[in-house]
């Protein structure tokens, strides 16, 4: 440690300088200014992934309703076949047709699970697919408008669609279909857009 007044070298634990007797004070450290963690571009420049604000899938309310209707339809089909056609064809064709009805909601269930909507600091991501996966990235700086729309049935069940109008080269609109509480997620997108404009 060196004295700030006379420049004499002193032991690291010295309180007073051995030459001039002045009070030894720690030297000022040079600090490098860094961007705050809330700066969206900082994480990208450092090679880090952007923070996820939300990651959601389309609602399964329609699928659950479909399962319920398919089960009721399967029981009715088995009952009709048992009452009217069992002497000629037996009960098993009715059971097989009833089980086949359940494949309809299963198909929609799998289809809904293969879609994911995510909002990060700088982009909206739409992931689709299982074996071959497609990711569509929409930079928030190119989003011009966010609209929430819902049919009567969607309003009754508490979900709707979020339409994102973007100014990309191909243009057009991107729709986040059947999102639970769509207004809440649309507000999060708009809030993040405002943060990026600052």
URJOGI-V561760 format. One record per run of one state. SS is the DSSP state (hx for helix, st for strand, lp for the rest). FROM is the first residue (numbers start at 1). TO is the last residue. If there is no record, write none. Layout:
# URJOGI-V561760
ss	from	to
SS	FROM	TO
SS	FROM	TO
This chain:
# URJOGI-V561760
ss	from	to
lp	1	1
st	2	2
lp	3	8
st	9	9
lp	10	15
st	16	16
lp	17	22
st	23	23
lp	24	39
hx	40	45
lp	46	51
st	52	56
lp	57	60
hx	61	89
lp	90	91
hx	92	113
lp	114	114
st	115	120
lp	121	122
st	123	128
lp	129	133
st	134	139
hx	140	142
st	143	149
lp	150	151
hx	152	157
lp	158	158
st	159	166
lp	167	172
st	173	180
lp	181	181
hx	182	197
lp	198	198
